[in-house]
Amino acid sequence: MQIDKLRGEQLDQLFDAILSLKDREECYKFFDDIATMSEVHSIAQRLQVAKMLTDGYTYNVIEEETSASTATISRVRRCINYGSDGYKIVLDRMLE
């Protein structure tokens, strides 16, 4: 399973830090300090692509609306189909 490749002390510390954030404003502050705008936008774009894929949008529509490359869309599709269900967990919770 690929998730095992992620595990490690530094990533545990990062994920614990993220889990300690209390609201959206704290998230903005933390991600502003820890990542570049480009990195944060790339992650947000992938989440939007995942949402659109699960909602049944075509690659063309996703590409137009998100400016994601077809390579990014394909990668997200692979993660949805064969990944660790991370996108599914988050998208399901966002609907709650």
N, CA, C and O atoms as a CHARMM CRD file, in Angstrom:
* protein
*
  384
    1    1 MET  N      0.83700  -1.18600   0.00000 PROA 1      0.00000
    2    1 MET  CA     0.00000   0.00000   0.00000 PROA 1      0.00000
    3    1 MET  C      0.87900   1.24700   0.00000 PROA 1      0.00000
    4    1 MET  O      1.85600   1.30400   0.74800 PROA 1      0.00000
    5    2 GLN  N      0.56200   2.23300  -0.80900 PROA 2      0.00000
    6    2 GLN  CA     1.39300   3.41300  -0.94500 PROA 2      0.00000
    7    2 GLN  C      1.41900   4.28900   0.27400 PROA 2      0.00000
    8    2 GLN  O      2.38500   5.02400   0.48000 PROA 2      0.00000
    9    3 ILE  N      0.39600   4.23800   1.08700 PROA 3      0.00000
   10    3 ILE  CA     0.33400   5.10100   2.26200 PROA 3      0.00000
   11    3 ILE  C      1.51300   4.84200   3.19800 PROA 3      0.00000
   12    3 ILE  O      1.94200   5.74800   3.91200 PROA 3      0.00000
   13    4 ASP  N      2.04100   3.61900   3.20300 PROA 4      0.00000
   14    4 ASP  CA     3.17400   3.29700   4.05500 PROA 4      0.00000
   15    4 ASP  C      4.40900   4.10400   3.67700 PROA 4      0.00000
   16    4 ASP  O      5.25600   4.37000   4.53000 PROA 4      0.00000
   17    5 LYS  N      4.52400   4.49600   2.41700 PROA 5      0.00000
   18    5 LYS  CA     5.66100   5.30000   1.96700 PROA 5      0.00000
   19    5 LYS  C      5.63000   6.69400   2.57600 PROA 5      0.00000
   20    5 LYS  O      6.66900   7.34500   2.69000 PROA 5      0.00000
   21    6 LEU  N      4.44300   7.15800   2.96700 PROA 6      0.00000
   22    6 LEU  CA     4.30000   8.47900   3.55400 PROA 6      0.00000
   23    6 LEU  C      4.74400   8.53900   5.01200 PROA 6      0.00000
   24    6 LEU  O      5.18800   9.58500   5.48700 PROA 6      0.00000
   25    7 ARG  N      4.62800   7.45500   5.69600 PROA 7      0.00000
   26    7 ARG  CA     4.81200   7.46300   7.14500 PROA 7      0.00000
   27    7 ARG  C      6.22600   7.85200   7.54600 PROA 7      0.00000
   28    7 ARG  O      7.20500   7.48900   6.89400 PROA 7      0.00000
   29    8 GLY  N      6.29900   8.59600   8.63300 PROA 8      0.00000
   30    8 GLY  CA     7.58500   8.99800   9.17400 PROA 8      0.00000
   31    8 GLY  C      7.38300  10.08100  10.21500 PROA 8      0.00000
   32    8 GLY  O      6.32700  10.70900  10.28300 PROA 8      0.00000
   33    9 GLU  N      8.39900  10.28900  11.01600 PROA 9      0.00000
   34    9 GLU  CA     8.31200  11.23700  12.13100 PROA 9      0.00000
   35    9 GLU  C      8.01400  12.66300  11.67000 PROA 9      0.00000
   36    9 GLU  O      7.18700  13.34700  12.27400 PROA 9      0.00000
   37   10 GLN  N      8.67400  13.11400  10.61600 PROA 10     0.00000
   38   10 GLN  CA     8.44500  14.47800  10.14000 PROA 10     0.00000
   39   10 GLN  C      7.01500  14.66200   9.63600 PROA 10     0.00000
   40   10 GLN  O      6.38200  15.67700   9.92600 PROA 10     0.00000
   41   11 LEU  N      6.50800  13.69200   8.88900 PROA 11     0.00000
   42   11 LEU  CA     5.13400  13.80000   8.39700 PROA 11     0.00000
   43   11 LEU  C      4.12500  13.67300   9.52600 PROA 11     0.00000
   44   11 LEU  O      3.09200  14.34200   9.50600 PROA 11     0.00000
   45   12 ASP  N      4.40900  12.82000  10.51700 PROA 12     0.00000
   46   12 ASP  CA     3.53700  12.74100  11.68700 PROA 12     0.00000
   47   12 ASP  C      3.43700  14.11400  12.35500 PROA 12     0.00000
   48   12 ASP  O      2.35600  14.55200  12.74700 PROA 12     0.00000
   49   13 GLN  N      4.57000  14.77300  12.47300 PROA 13     0.00000
   50   13 GLN  CA     4.59500  16.10200  13.08900 PROA 13     0.00000
   51   13 GLN  C      3.78800  17.10500  12.26000 PROA 13     0.00000
   52   13 GLN  O      3.03600  17.90700  12.81400 PROA 13     0.00000
   53   14 LEU  N      3.94200  17.06200  10.94400 PROA 14     0.00000
   54   14 LEU  CA     3.18300  17.95400  10.06600 PROA 14     0.00000
   55   14 LEU  C      1.68800  17.69300  10.20200 PROA 14     0.00000
   56   14 LEU  O      0.91100  18.63200  10.37800 PROA 14     0.00000
   57   15 PHE  N      1.27800  16.43700  10.12500 PROA 15     0.00000
   58   15 PHE  CA    -0.14600  16.10900  10.19800 PROA 15     0.00000
   59   15 PHE  C     -0.72100  16.45200  11.57000 PROA 15     0.00000
   60   15 PHE  O     -1.86200  16.90500  11.66000 PROA 15     0.00000
   61   16 ASP  N      0.05100  16.24400  12.64200 PROA 16     0.00000
   62   16 ASP  CA    -0.39900  16.64100  13.97400 PROA 16     0.00000
   63   16 ASP  C     -0.58100  18.15600  14.05100 PROA 16     0.00000
   64   16 ASP  O     -1.51900  18.64500  14.68100 PROA 16     0.00000
   65   17 ALA  N      0.32600  18.89500  13.40200 PROA 17     0.00000
   66   17 ALA  CA     0.20500  20.36100  13.37600 PROA 17     0.00000
   67   17 ALA  C     -1.07400  20.76400  12.65200 PROA 17     0.00000
   68   17 ALA  O     -1.80900  21.63000  13.12800 PROA 17     0.00000
   69   18 ILE  N     -1.34500  20.14600  11.50900 PROA 18     0.00000
   70   18 ILE  CA    -2.56400  20.46400  10.75000 PROA 18     0.00000
   71   18 ILE  C     -3.80700  20.11800  11.57100 PROA 18     0.00000
   72   18 ILE  O     -4.76500  20.88900  11.61000 PROA 18     0.00000
   73   19 LEU  N     -3.78600  18.96400  12.22100 PROA 19     0.00000
   74   19 LEU  CA    -4.93000  18.55300  13.03100 PROA 19     0.00000
   75   19 LEU  C     -5.15500  19.45900  14.24700 PROA 19     0.00000
   76   19 LEU  O     -6.25300  19.48800  14.80400 PROA 19     0.00000
   77   20 SER  N     -4.12000  20.19500  14.65500 PROA 20     0.00000
   78   20 SER  CA    -4.26000  21.09600  15.80800 PROA 20     0.00000
   79   20 SER  C     -4.93500  22.41800  15.44300 PROA 20     0.00000
   80   20 SER  O     -5.35300  23.16200  16.33100 PROA 20     0.00000
   81   21 LEU  N     -5.04500  22.71900  14.15000 PROA 21     0.00000
   82   21 LEU  CA    -5.65800  23.97900  13.72600 PROA 21     0.00000
   83   21 LEU  C     -7.14300  23.96400  14.05000 PROA 21     0.00000
   84   21 LEU  O     -7.83000  22.96200  13.85500 PROA 21     0.00000
   85   22 LYS  N     -7.62700  25.10200  14.55200 PROA 22     0.00000
   86   22 LYS  CA    -8.99600  25.13900  15.07200 PROA 22     0.00000
   87   22 LYS  C    -10.03300  25.66300  14.09000 PROA 22     0.00000
   88   22 LYS  O    -11.21500  25.34100  14.21600 PROA 22     0.00000
   89   23 ASP  N     -9.61700  26.46500  13.11300 PROA 23     0.00000
   90   23 ASP  CA   -10.60600  27.01900  12.19100 PROA 23     0.00000
   91   23 ASP  C     -9.92800  27.41300  10.87800 PROA 23     0.00000
   92   23 ASP  O     -8.71200  27.29500  10.73000 PROA 23     0.00000
   93   24 ARG  N    -10.73600  27.87900   9.93800 PROA 24     0.00000
   94   24 ARG  CA   -10.24600  28.23500   8.60800 PROA 24     0.00000
   95   24 ARG  C     -9.18100  29.33500   8.67800 PROA 24     0.00000
   96   24 ARG  O     -8.19300  29.28700   7.94600 PROA 24     0.00000
   97   25 GLU  N     -9.37700  30.31400   9.54600 PROA 25     0.00000
   98   25 GLU  CA    -8.41100  31.41700   9.66700 PROA 25     0.00000
   99   25 GLU  C     -7.04300  30.90300  10.10300 PROA 25     0.00000
  100   25 GLU  O     -6.01900  31.34000   9.57700 PROA 25     0.00000
  101   26 GLU  N     -7.02100  29.97500  11.06300 PROA 26     0.00000
  102   26 GLU  CA    -5.74800  29.37900  11.47700 PROA 26     0.00000
  103   26 GLU  C     -5.11400  28.60600  10.32400 PROA 26     0.00000
  104   26 GLU  O     -3.89300  28.60900  10.16900 PROA 26     0.00000
  105   27 CYS  N     -5.94300  27.94300   9.51300 PROA 27     0.00000
  106   27 CYS  CA    -5.42200  27.23800   8.33900 PROA 27     0.00000
  107   27 CYS  C     -4.76900  28.20600   7.36800 PROA 27     0.00000
  108   27 CYS  O     -3.67200  27.95400   6.87000 PROA 27     0.00000
  109   28 TYR  N     -5.45500  29.33000   7.09900 PROA 28     0.00000
  110   28 TYR  CA    -4.86500  30.33200   6.20900 PROA 28     0.00000
  111   28 TYR  C     -3.50300  30.78600   6.73000 PROA 28     0.00000
  112   28 TYR  O     -2.54100  30.86200   5.96600 PROA 28     0.00000
  113   29 LYS  N     -3.41800  31.08400   8.00600 PROA 29     0.00000
  114   29 LYS  CA    -2.16000  31.57600   8.59300 PROA 29     0.00000
  115   29 LYS  C     -1.05800  30.52300   8.50800 PROA 29     0.00000
  116   29 LYS  O      0.07400  30.82800   8.13100 PROA 29     0.00000
  117   30 PHE  N     -1.39600  29.28200   8.85900 PROA 30     0.00000
  118   30 PHE  CA    -0.39600  28.22000   8.85300 PROA 30     0.00000
  119   30 PHE  C      0.10000  27.93800   7.43900 PROA 30     0.00000
  120   30 PHE  O      1.30700  27.88100   7.20100 PROA 30     0.00000
  121   31 PHE  N     -0.82600  27.76100   6.50400 PROA 31     0.00000
  122   31 PHE  CA    -0.41800  27.43400   5.14100 PROA 31     0.00000
  123   31 PHE  C      0.28000  28.60200   4.45200 PROA 31     0.00000
  124   31 PHE  O      1.11400  28.38800   3.57300 PROA 31     0.00000
  125   32 ASP  N     -0.04800  29.83200   4.83800 PROA 32     0.00000
  126   32 ASP  CA     0.66400  30.99800   4.31500 PROA 32     0.00000
  127   32 ASP  C      2.13600  30.94900   4.72500 PROA 32     0.00000
  128   32 ASP  O      3.01700  31.32500   3.95100 PROA 32     0.00000
  129   33 ASP  N      2.39200  30.48300   5.94800 PROA 33     0.00000
  130   33 ASP  CA     3.76500  30.40800   6.44100 PROA 33     0.00000
  131   33 ASP  C      4.51400  29.17400   5.93400 PROA 33     0.00000
  132   33 ASP  O      5.71200  29.25000   5.66100 PROA 33     0.00000
  133   34 ILE  N      3.82600  28.04900   5.80800 PROA 34     0.00000
  134   34 ILE  CA     4.52600  26.78900   5.55700 PROA 34     0.00000
  135   34 ILE  C      4.70200  26.46300   4.07200 PROA 34     0.00000
  136   34 ILE  O      5.59500  25.69700   3.71200 PROA 34     0.00000
  137   35 ALA  N      3.86500  27.03100   3.21500 PROA 35     0.00000
  138   35 ALA  CA     3.90400  26.66800   1.79400 PROA 35     0.00000
  139   35 ALA  C      3.83000  27.91900   0.92600 PROA 35     0.00000
  140   35 ALA  O      3.37300  28.97400   1.36300 PROA 35     0.00000
  141   36 THR  N      4.28700  27.77600  -0.30400 PROA 36     0.00000
  142   36 THR  CA     4.15600  28.88200  -1.24700 PROA 36     0.00000
  143   36 THR  C      2.70900  28.94300  -1.72600 PROA 36     0.00000
  144   36 THR  O      1.96200  27.97200  -1.61200 PROA 36     0.00000
  145   37 MET  N      2.33100  30.08500  -2.25600 PROA 37     0.00000
  146   37 MET  CA     0.98500  30.23100  -2.81500 PROA 37     0.00000
  147   37 MET  C      0.75500  29.19100  -3.90200 PROA 37     0.00000
  148   37 MET  O     -0.33400  28.62500  -4.00300 PROA 37     0.00000
  149   38 SER  N      1.76000  28.94100  -4.70400 PROA 38     0.00000
  150   38 SER  CA     1.65100  27.96700  -5.78900 PROA 38     0.00000
  151   38 SER  C      1.37200  26.56700  -5.24900 PROA 38     0.00000
  152   38 SER  O      0.53400  25.84700  -5.79100 PROA 38     0.00000
  153   39 GLU  N      2.07200  26.18200  -4.18300 PROA 39     0.00000
  154   39 GLU  CA     1.86000  24.86300  -3.59600 PROA 39     0.00000
  155   39 GLU  C      0.44900  24.71600  -3.03900 PROA 39     0.00000
  156   39 GLU  O     -0.20700  23.69500  -3.24700 PROA 39     0.00000
  157   40 VAL  N     -0.01300  25.74400  -2.33000 PROA 40     0.00000
  158   40 VAL  CA    -1.35600  25.70100  -1.75500 PROA 40     0.00000
  159   40 VAL  C     -2.40400  25.66600  -2.86300 PROA 40     0.00000
  160   40 VAL  O     -3.36900  24.90700  -2.77900 PROA 40     0.00000
  161   41 HSD  N     -2.22000  26.48200  -3.90000 PROA 41     0.00000
  162   41 HSD  CA    -3.16900  26.48400  -5.01800 PROA 41     0.00000
  163   41 HSD  C     -3.18200  25.13800  -5.74700 PROA 41     0.00000
  164   41 HSD  O     -4.23900  24.69500  -6.19600 PROA 41     0.00000
  165   42 SER  N     -2.03900  24.49300  -5.87000 PROA 42     0.00000
  166   42 SER  CA    -1.98200  23.17500  -6.52500 PROA 42     0.00000
  167   42 SER  C     -2.77600  22.13400  -5.74300 PROA 42     0.00000
  168   42 SER  O     -3.49100  21.32200  -6.33000 PROA 42     0.00000
  169   43 ILE  N     -2.65000  22.16100  -4.42900 PROA 43     0.00000
  170   43 ILE  CA    -3.40000  21.22300  -3.59400 PROA 43     0.00000
  171   43 ILE  C     -4.89700  21.51500  -3.69300 PROA 43     0.00000
  172   43 ILE  O     -5.70600  20.59700  -3.82400 PROA 43     0.00000
  173   44 ALA  N     -5.26000  22.79900  -3.62900 PROA 44     0.00000
  174   44 ALA  CA    -6.67200  23.18100  -3.73900 PROA 44     0.00000
  175   44 ALA  C     -7.23100  22.78800  -5.10700 PROA 44     0.00000
  176   44 ALA  O     -8.37000  22.33400  -5.21200 PROA 44     0.00000
  177   45 GLN  N     -6.43000  22.96400  -6.14100 PROA 45     0.00000
  178   45 GLN  CA    -6.85200  22.59900  -7.49300 PROA 45     0.00000
  179   45 GLN  C     -7.11800  21.09500  -7.58600 PROA 45     0.00000
  180   45 GLN  O     -8.11200  20.67800  -8.18000 PROA 45     0.00000
  181   46 ARG  N     -6.23500  20.28200  -7.00500 PROA 46     0.00000
  182   46 ARG  CA    -6.42000  18.83200  -7.04700 PROA 46     0.00000
  183   46 ARG  C     -7.70000  18.41500  -6.32600 PROA 46     0.00000
  184   46 ARG  O     -8.40500  17.51300  -6.77800 PROA 46     0.00000
  185   47 LEU  N     -7.99500  19.06400  -5.21700 PROA 47     0.00000
  186   47 LEU  CA    -9.23100  18.75500  -4.50300 PROA 47     0.00000
  187   47 LEU  C    -10.45000  19.11800  -5.34800 PROA 47     0.00000
  188   47 LEU  O    -11.42500  18.36800  -5.39200 PROA 47     0.00000
  189   48 GLN  N    -10.39500  20.26500  -6.01400 PROA 48     0.00000
  190   48 GLN  CA   -11.50200  20.66500  -6.89100 PROA 48     0.00000
  191   48 GLN  C    -11.65400  19.69100  -8.05700 PROA 48     0.00000
  192   48 GLN  O    -12.77000  19.33800  -8.43800 PROA 48     0.00000
  193   49 VAL  N    -10.53700  19.26400  -8.61600 PROA 49     0.00000
  194   49 VAL  CA   -10.57200  18.26700  -9.69700 PROA 49     0.00000
  195   49 VAL  C    -11.22200  16.97900  -9.18800 PROA 49     0.00000
  196   49 VAL  O    -12.06600  16.40100  -9.87300 PROA 49     0.00000
  197   50 ALA  N    -10.84200  16.53100  -8.00600 PROA 50     0.00000
  198   50 ALA  CA   -11.41700  15.31200  -7.44000 PROA 50     0.00000
  199   50 ALA  C    -12.92100  15.45600  -7.25800 PROA 50     0.00000
  200   50 ALA  O    -13.68100  14.53900  -7.56800 PROA 50     0.00000
  201   51 LYS  N    -13.34100  16.59400  -6.76200 PROA 51     0.00000
  202   51 LYS  CA   -14.77500  16.83400  -6.57400 PROA 51     0.00000
  203   51 LYS  C    -15.50500  16.78400  -7.91100 PROA 51     0.00000
  204   51 LYS  O    -16.56400  16.16700  -8.02400 PROA 51     0.00000
  205   52 MET  N    -14.94400  17.42700  -8.91000 PROA 52     0.00000
  206   52 MET  CA   -15.58900  17.45600 -10.22200 PROA 52     0.00000
  207   52 MET  C    -15.60800  16.07700 -10.86500 PROA 52     0.00000
  208   52 MET  O    -16.59700  15.70400 -11.49500 PROA 52     0.00000
  209   53 LEU  N    -14.52400  15.31500 -10.71400 PROA 53     0.00000
  210   53 LEU  CA   -14.49900  13.95300 -11.25400 PROA 53     0.00000
  211   53 LEU  C    -15.57400  13.09200 -10.59700 PROA 53     0.00000
  212   53 LEU  O    -16.28700  12.35600 -11.27900 PROA 53     0.00000
  213   54 THR  N    -15.68700  13.18300  -9.28500 PROA 54     0.00000
  214   54 THR  CA   -16.69600  12.36800  -8.59800 PROA 54     0.00000
  215   54 THR  C    -18.11100  12.84300  -8.90800 PROA 54     0.00000
  216   54 THR  O    -19.06900  12.08100  -8.77900 PROA 54     0.00000
  217   55 ASP  N    -18.24000  14.10100  -9.31400 PROA 55     0.00000
  218   55 ASP  CA   -19.54900  14.62100  -9.72700 PROA 55     0.00000
  219   55 ASP  C    -19.85900  14.31100 -11.18900 PROA 55     0.00000
  220   55 ASP  O    -20.93600  14.65400 -11.67700 PROA 55     0.00000
  221   56 GLY  N    -18.92200  13.66100 -11.89700 PROA 56     0.00000
  222   56 GLY  CA   -19.17200  13.20700 -13.25500 PROA 56     0.00000
  223   56 GLY  C    -18.80200  14.16500 -14.36800 PROA 56     0.00000
  224   56 GLY  O    -19.19400  13.94900 -15.51400 PROA 56     0.00000
  225   57 TYR  N    -18.06200  15.21400 -14.06600 PROA 57     0.00000
  226   57 TYR  CA   -17.66100  16.15600 -15.11700 PROA 57     0.00000
  227   57 TYR  C    -16.61700  15.52100 -16.03400 PROA 57     0.00000
  228   57 TYR  O    -15.85800  14.64800 -15.61500 PROA 57     0.00000
  229   58 THR  N    -16.58800  15.96800 -17.27900 PROA 58     0.00000
  230   58 THR  CA   -15.61400  15.46800 -18.24700 PROA 58     0.00000
  231   58 THR  C    -14.26900  16.17600 -18.05200 PROA 58     0.00000
  232   58 THR  O    -14.18700  17.24200 -17.44100 PROA 58     0.00000
  233   59 TYR  N    -13.22300  15.55300 -18.58900 PROA 59     0.00000
  234   59 TYR  CA   -11.89900  16.14700 -18.52300 PROA 59     0.00000
  235   59 TYR  C    -11.90800  17.55300 -19.11900 PROA 59     0.00000
  236   59 TYR  O    -11.29900  18.46800 -18.56400 PROA 59     0.00000
  237   60 ASN  N    -12.60400  17.73000 -20.25800 PROA 60     0.00000
  238   60 ASN  CA   -12.61700  19.03700 -20.92000 PROA 60     0.00000
  239   60 ASN  C    -13.20200  20.11900 -20.02700 PROA 60     0.00000
  240   60 ASN  O    -12.64300  21.21100 -19.92300 PROA 60     0.00000
  241   61 VAL  N    -14.31400  19.82300 -19.38700 PROA 61     0.00000
  242   61 VAL  CA   -14.95300  20.79700 -18.49800 PROA 61     0.00000
  243   61 VAL  C    -14.05600  21.08100 -17.30000 PROA 61     0.00000
  244   61 VAL  O    -13.89200  22.23400 -16.90200 PROA 61     0.00000
  245   62 ILE  N    -13.47600  20.03200 -16.72500 PROA 62     0.00000
  246   62 ILE  CA   -12.59200  20.20700 -15.56700 PROA 62     0.00000
  247   62 ILE  C    -11.38700  21.06300 -15.94400 PROA 62     0.00000
  248   62 ILE  O    -10.98900  21.95700 -15.19800 PROA 62     0.00000
  249   63 GLU  N    -10.81700  20.77800 -17.10300 PROA 63     0.00000
  250   63 GLU  CA    -9.65800  21.53200 -17.57700 PROA 63     0.00000
  251   63 GLU  C    -10.01300  23.01100 -17.75200 PROA 63     0.00000
  252   63 GLU  O     -9.23700  23.88400 -17.36600 PROA 63     0.00000
  253   64 GLU  N    -11.17300  23.28900 -18.32700 PROA 64     0.00000
  254   64 GLU  CA   -11.61900  24.67000 -18.53700 PROA 64     0.00000
  255   64 GLU  C    -11.87300  25.39800 -17.22400 PROA 64     0.00000
  256   64 GLU  O    -11.46500  26.54800 -17.06000 PROA 64     0.00000
  257   65 GLU  N    -12.54500  24.73400 -16.29000 PROA 65     0.00000
  258   65 GLU  CA   -12.95500  25.39900 -15.05300 PROA 65     0.00000
  259   65 GLU  C    -11.85100  25.51000 -14.01300 PROA 65     0.00000
  260   65 GLU  O    -11.86100  26.43500 -13.20200 PROA 65     0.00000
  261   66 THR  N    -10.89400  24.57600 -14.02400 PROA 66     0.00000
  262   66 THR  CA    -9.86000  24.57400 -12.98300 PROA 66     0.00000
  263   66 THR  C     -8.47400  24.96200 -13.50000 PROA 66     0.00000
  264   66 THR  O     -7.57300  25.24500 -12.71100 PROA 66     0.00000
  265   67 SER  N     -8.30500  24.97500 -14.80200 PROA 67     0.00000
  266   67 SER  CA    -6.99100  25.19100 -15.43500 PROA 67     0.00000
  267   67 SER  C     -6.00800  24.06400 -15.12900 PROA 67     0.00000
  268   67 SER  O     -4.80500  24.22600 -15.33200 PROA 67     0.00000
  269   68 ALA  N     -6.50100  22.93400 -14.64800 PROA 68     0.00000
  270   68 ALA  CA    -5.64100  21.77500 -14.39100 PROA 68     0.00000
  271   68 ALA  C     -5.26500  21.12200 -15.71400 PROA 68     0.00000
  272   68 ALA  O     -6.06000  21.08400 -16.65200 PROA 68     0.00000
  273   69 SER  N     -4.05600  20.61600 -15.77200 PROA 69     0.00000
  274   69 SER  CA    -3.62800  19.89800 -16.96900 PROA 69     0.00000
  275   69 SER  C     -4.31000  18.53200 -17.00300 PROA 69     0.00000
  276   69 SER  O     -4.78900  18.03300 -15.98500 PROA 69     0.00000
  277   70 THR  N     -4.34300  17.94500 -18.19100 PROA 70     0.00000
  278   70 THR  CA    -4.91400  16.60400 -18.29800 PROA 70     0.00000
  279   70 THR  C     -4.08800  15.60500 -17.49200 PROA 70     0.00000
  280   70 THR  O     -4.62700  14.61500 -16.99600 PROA 70     0.00000
  281   71 ALA  N     -2.78600  15.85600 -17.35700 PROA 71     0.00000
  282   71 ALA  CA    -1.92700  14.98100 -16.54500 PROA 71     0.00000
  283   71 ALA  C     -2.35500  15.03000 -15.07400 PROA 71     0.00000
  284   71 ALA  O     -2.41300  13.99900 -14.40400 PROA 71     0.00000
  285   72 THR  N     -2.65000  16.22300 -14.58500 PROA 72     0.00000
  286   72 THR  CA    -3.10800  16.37000 -13.19800 PROA 72     0.00000
  287   72 THR  C     -4.45900  15.69600 -13.01400 PROA 72     0.00000
  288   72 THR  O     -4.68000  14.99500 -12.02700 PROA 72     0.00000
  289   73 ILE  N     -5.36100  15.90800 -13.96600 PROA 73     0.00000
  290   73 ILE  CA    -6.69000  15.29100 -13.88600 PROA 73     0.00000
  291   73 ILE  C     -6.55600  13.77200 -13.88100 PROA 73     0.00000
  292   73 ILE  O     -7.22500  13.09600 -13.10100 PROA 73     0.00000
  293   74 SER  N     -5.70500  13.23400 -14.73800 PROA 74     0.00000
  294   74 SER  CA    -5.48500  11.78800 -14.79900 PROA 74     0.00000
  295   74 SER  C     -4.89700  11.25900 -13.49500 PROA 74     0.00000
  296   74 SER  O     -5.29400  10.19700 -13.01600 PROA 74     0.00000
  297   75 ARG  N     -3.96000  11.99300 -12.92900 PROA 75     0.00000
  298   75 ARG  CA    -3.34200  11.57400 -11.66700 PROA 75     0.00000
  299   75 ARG  C     -4.38100  11.53300 -10.55800 PROA 75     0.00000
  300   75 ARG  O     -4.42500  10.58000  -9.77900 PROA 75     0.00000
  301   76 VAL  N     -5.21300  12.55700 -10.48300 PROA 76     0.00000
  302   76 VAL  CA    -6.26700  12.59200  -9.46400 PROA 76     0.00000
  303   76 VAL  C     -7.24400  11.44000  -9.69400 PROA 76     0.00000
  304   76 VAL  O     -7.67900  10.79800  -8.73800 PROA 76     0.00000
  305   77 ARG  N     -7.58800  11.17700 -10.94100 PROA 77     0.00000
  306   77 ARG  CA    -8.48800  10.06800 -11.27700 PROA 77     0.00000
  307   77 ARG  C     -7.90200   8.73800 -10.78800 PROA 77     0.00000
  308   77 ARG  O     -8.61600   7.91000 -10.22100 PROA 77     0.00000
  309   78 ARG  N     -6.59800   8.54000 -11.01100 PROA 78     0.00000
  310   78 ARG  CA    -5.93600   7.31900 -10.54700 PROA 78     0.00000
  311   78 ARG  C     -6.01600   7.19700  -9.02300 PROA 78     0.00000
  312   78 ARG  O     -6.26800   6.11800  -8.48800 PROA 78     0.00000
  313   79 CYS  N     -5.79800   8.31300  -8.34100 PROA 79     0.00000
  314   79 CYS  CA    -5.88200   8.29800  -6.87200 PROA 79     0.00000
  315   79 CYS  C     -7.29200   7.96300  -6.40400 PROA 79     0.00000
  316   79 CYS  O     -7.46900   7.22100  -5.43800 PROA 79     0.00000
  317   80 ILE  N     -8.28700   8.50500  -7.08300 PROA 80     0.00000
  318   80 ILE  CA    -9.68200   8.20600  -6.72400 PROA 80     0.00000
  319   80 ILE  C     -9.97400   6.72400  -6.93400 PROA 80     0.00000
  320   80 ILE  O    -10.60700   6.08600  -6.09300 PROA 80     0.00000
  321   81 ASN  N     -9.51300   6.18200  -8.05400 PROA 81     0.00000
  322   81 ASN  CA    -9.81100   4.79500  -8.40600 PROA 81     0.00000
  323   81 ASN  C     -8.95800   3.77200  -7.66000 PROA 81     0.00000
  324   81 ASN  O     -9.45200   2.70800  -7.28900 PROA 81     0.00000
  325   82 TYR  N     -7.68900   4.08400  -7.43900 PROA 82     0.00000
  326   82 TYR  CA    -6.75800   3.08000  -6.92500 PROA 82     0.00000
  327   82 TYR  C     -5.97300   3.53300  -5.69600 PROA 82     0.00000
  328   82 TYR  O     -5.09500   2.81200  -5.22200 PROA 82     0.00000
  329   83 GLY  N     -6.28000   4.70700  -5.18400 PROA 83     0.00000
  330   83 GLY  CA    -5.52300   5.26000  -4.06500 PROA 83     0.00000
  331   83 GLY  C     -6.00000   4.76100  -2.71300 PROA 83     0.00000
  332   83 GLY  O     -6.57100   3.67700  -2.59800 PROA 83     0.00000
  333   84 SER  N     -5.75800   5.56100  -1.70500 PROA 84     0.00000
  334   84 SER  CA    -6.02700   5.20100  -0.31500 PROA 84     0.00000
  335   84 SER  C     -7.36800   5.70900   0.19300 PROA 84     0.00000
  336   84 SER  O     -7.62900   5.67300   1.39600 PROA 84     0.00000
  337   85 ASP  N     -8.22200   6.18200  -0.71000 PROA 85     0.00000
  338   85 ASP  CA    -9.54800   6.71800  -0.39100 PROA 85     0.00000
  339   85 ASP  C     -9.49900   8.05600   0.35000 PROA 85     0.00000
  340   85 ASP  O    -10.48900   8.46100   0.95900 PROA 85     0.00000
  341   86 GLY  N     -8.36900   8.73400   0.30300 PROA 86     0.00000
  342   86 GLY  CA    -8.24500  10.03800   0.95900 PROA 86     0.00000
  343   86 GLY  C     -9.20700  11.07200   0.39300 PROA 86     0.00000
  344   86 GLY  O     -9.85800  11.80000   1.14300 PROA 86     0.00000
  345   87 TYR  N     -9.29500  11.13600  -0.92200 PROA 87     0.00000
  346   87 TYR  CA   -10.23200  12.08100  -1.53800 PROA 87     0.00000
  347   87 TYR  C    -11.66100  11.75000  -1.12100 PROA 87     0.00000
  348   87 TYR  O    -12.43800  12.64700  -0.79400 PROA 87     0.00000
  349   88 LYS  N    -12.00900  10.45800  -1.13300 PROA 88     0.00000
  350   88 LYS  CA   -13.37000  10.04400  -0.78400 PROA 88     0.00000
  351   88 LYS  C    -13.71700  10.45300   0.64400 PROA 88     0.00000
  352   88 LYS  O    -14.80500  10.96800   0.90100 PROA 88     0.00000
  353   89 ILE  N    -12.80100  10.22700   1.55800 PROA 89     0.00000
  354   89 ILE  CA   -13.02500  10.59100   2.96100 PROA 89     0.00000
  355   89 ILE  C    -13.32600  12.08100   3.07500 PROA 89     0.00000
  356   89 ILE  O    -14.31600  12.48100   3.68800 PROA 89     0.00000
  357   90 VAL  N    -12.47000  12.88700   2.48300 PROA 90     0.00000
  358   90 VAL  CA   -12.62100  14.34300   2.59300 PROA 90     0.00000
  359   90 VAL  C    -13.88300  14.83100   1.88000 PROA 90     0.00000
  360   90 VAL  O    -14.64100  15.62600   2.43700 PROA 90     0.00000
  361   91 LEU  N    -14.10900  14.36500   0.66400 PROA 91     0.00000
  362   91 LEU  CA   -15.27900  14.82800  -0.07500 PROA 91     0.00000
  363   91 LEU  C    -16.58200  14.40900   0.60100 PROA 91     0.00000
  364   91 LEU  O    -17.54100  15.17900   0.63100 PROA 91     0.00000
  365   92 ASP  N    -16.62100  13.20200   1.13900 PROA 92     0.00000
  366   92 ASP  CA   -17.81900  12.76100   1.87600 PROA 92     0.00000
  367   92 ASP  C    -18.05700  13.64700   3.09800 PROA 92     0.00000
  368   92 ASP  O    -19.19700  14.01700   3.37900 PROA 92     0.00000
  369   93 ARG  N    -17.00600  13.98600   3.81500 PROA 93     0.00000
  370   93 ARG  CA   -17.15700  14.81800   5.01600 PROA 93     0.00000
  371   93 ARG  C    -17.53500  16.24600   4.67100 PROA 93     0.00000
  372   93 ARG  O    -18.22800  16.91100   5.44000 PROA 93     0.00000
  373   94 MET  N    -17.08900  16.71500   3.53000 PROA 94     0.00000
  374   94 MET  CA   -17.44300  18.08400   3.11400 PROA 94     0.00000
  375   94 MET  C    -18.94500  18.17600   2.81000 PROA 94     0.00000
  376   94 MET  O    -19.53500  19.25000   2.92100 PROA 94     0.00000
  377   95 LEU  N    -19.55400  17.06300   2.43100 PROA 95     0.00000
  378   95 LEU  CA   -20.99200  17.03800   2.13900 PROA 95     0.00000
  379   95 LEU  C    -21.85200  17.02300   3.40800 PROA 95     0.00000
  380   95 LEU  O    -23.02800  17.38400   3.37400 PROA 95     0.00000
  381   96 GLU  N    -21.25000  16.60000   4.52500 PROA 96     0.00000
  382   96 GLU  CA   -22.00100  16.49000   5.78600 PROA 96     0.00000
  383   96 GLU  C    -22.40300  17.84700   6.32600 PROA 96     0.00000
  384   96 GLU  O    -23.03800  17.93000   7.37700 PROA 96     0.00000
